[in-house]
Amino acid sequence: MLHEKVVIVTGGSSGIGRAAARRFARQGDKVLVTGRRPGPIEETMAEHANIEGLVADVASAEDARRTIAKAVDIWGRVDALVNNAGAGAILPLEDTTGDRIMDIFSVNVLGPSLLAAAALPYLRANRGTIVNVSSTFGHKAVAGLAHYAASKAALEHLTRCWALELAPLGVRVNAVAAGPIESGALTGMMGLSLEQAAAIKEQERARIPLGRRGVPDDVAEWIVRLVGPGSEWMTGQVVAIDGGLGLA
């Protein structure tokens, strides 16, 4: 590594984001994690001296500016933005309301857009990179998750469009599409009971060709790779890390 990187990871206090923050920090990078709850942020910061934290809402334009400003205030630069924060819900069409749709799209589409725009002057200055965290269901149809899936499809297409737009500036944009991960999202983000979550996990395991659900480090490994020097000629790509679920 030519120099330590400064990396912002949204939703960095749990799951994939936390695993990615740890990996970046352990290889010498400086990491700013954001999230909505101070407790998990403080726990993540305690894991490594290279991790700083900020309570922020990714869907807020003001918080997007604060996030970038904090990284610049501490370390003087931004080299990479990892748009990992996500929102979702099991939302059949008959239960759909405008507010519930906006709750999902504000985090999964608006948030990454606001943060990317705020970070762009610094990414351009350092020929930096953006990594968006999508889902298998951003390109694989699934019943009952239409608006979550549509928001991730939008994020994947933003990835491709931004890659073309920003390539002349030397800024790369890629995405990882994560399959089902053991991260607590079913009982947290999706709001399921423990019994409902257990049933869905069993169904997913049966459908995944490699026979297991993922763990956060399965995806975090590829986020770190996409930021690193080995991916310098790669942009506009969506890498599926899902045990083959997208093929099933």
Residue, then its C-alpha position, 0 to 999 in steps of 0.5 A: m500500500l502506497h499510503e494509508k487510506v481514509v475510508i468512510v463506511t456507512g452503517g459501519s457499526s454492525g454486520i458487513g459494515r463493521a466487518a469491513a471497518r475492522r479489515f480496513a483498520r487492521q491493514g493500517d487504513k483510517v476508518l470513519v463509521t457512521g450509524r444511527r445508534p451511539g452504543p454500537i458505534e462506540e463498541t466498533m470504535a473500541e475494536h481498533a484505534n484506527i476507527e472513529g465514529l459519528v452518529a449520522d442519518v445517511a438520508s440527511a443532506e446535512d449529515a452527509r456533509r457532516t460525515i465528509a467534513k469529520a473525516v477531512d477534519i481528522w485526517g485531511r482527506v477521503d480516499a474511499l466511500v463505502n455506502n453500506a447502510g441499508a433499509g428494507a422491509i417485507l412489504p407486500l403490494e397490498d400493504t404498501t404506503g408512500d411512507r414505507i416506500m420512502d423509508i426504504f429509498s431514502v436510505n438505499v438510494l438517496g443516502p448513497s447519492l448525497l454522500a457520493a456528491a459530498a465526497l466527490p471533491y475529495l475522491r477526485a483529488n485522490r483518484g478515490t473509489i466508491v463501493n456500494v453494497s447491494s443485494t442478490f435481490g437487486h437483480k433477482a426477483v423475489a416476492g414480498l420484497a419488491h421495493y427493497a429489491a427495486s431500491k437495490a436495483a437502482l443502486e446497482h444502476l447508479t453504480r454503473c452510471w457513476a462509473l461512466e460519469l466519474a471515470p474521466l476524474g479517475v474515480r472508480v465506482n463498483a458494488v458488491a451484491a450480498g446474499p443472505i448474511e448472518s447479521g441480525a437483519l431479519t429480526g432488525m431491519m426486516g422486523l421479523s420474530l425469531e421464529q419467522a427469521a429462523a424459518i426464512k434462514e432455513q429456506e434460504r440455506a436450502r436454496i443457496p448452492l454452496g449450502r450456507r448463509g454468508v457471514p459478514d466477512d465473506v462480503a467485507e473481504w471483497i469491499v476491501r479488495l475493491v478499494g485496494p490497488g488490485s482493482e485499479w482497472m475495475t469500475g462499473q461492476v457489481v460483484a455477487i457474493d451470495g454462495g450462488l443464490g443469484l444462479a438458483 
